[in-house]
Amino acid sequence: MLRLYDMKETPQGKQSFFSIRFVTKKGELVFLPRAVATGLPFNVAQHRMRGVVAVDIKMDKIGHIYPVSIDNILEFNNKKVIL
């Protein structure tokens, strides 16, 4: 799952997107049917975090960046994530 997340572009050079379901630090369940990977302002490897933001059909960002703990990801591309 993390390998797919880290692939920012398709072989054709287009930005790749995915769907993701995760739990926030506050305990909210969030589902983004179309999202892209984005950076966070701290060391993500040390904190085991990734950044995601929802996009529309034109790949324009909508909403805000979600910091996501990789341990709180429940589904990625409609498949369950098992730790």
Long-range contacts (C-beta under 8 A, 24 or more apart in sequence): 1-73, 1-76, 1-81, 2-50, 2-70, 4-76, 4-77, 5-37, 5-50, 5-76, 6-37, 8-36, 8-37, 15-59, 17-55, 17-59, 18-76, 18-77, 19-75, 19-76, 19-77, 19-78, 20-52, 20-68, 20-73, 20-75, 20-76, 20-77, 21-73, 21-74, 21-75, 21-76, 22-52, 22-66, 22-68, 22-69, 22-72, 22-73, 22-74, 23-72, 23-74, 24-66, 24-68, 24-72, 25-67, 25-69, 29-74, 30-66, 31-75, 32-66, 36-61, 38-65, 40-65, 40-67
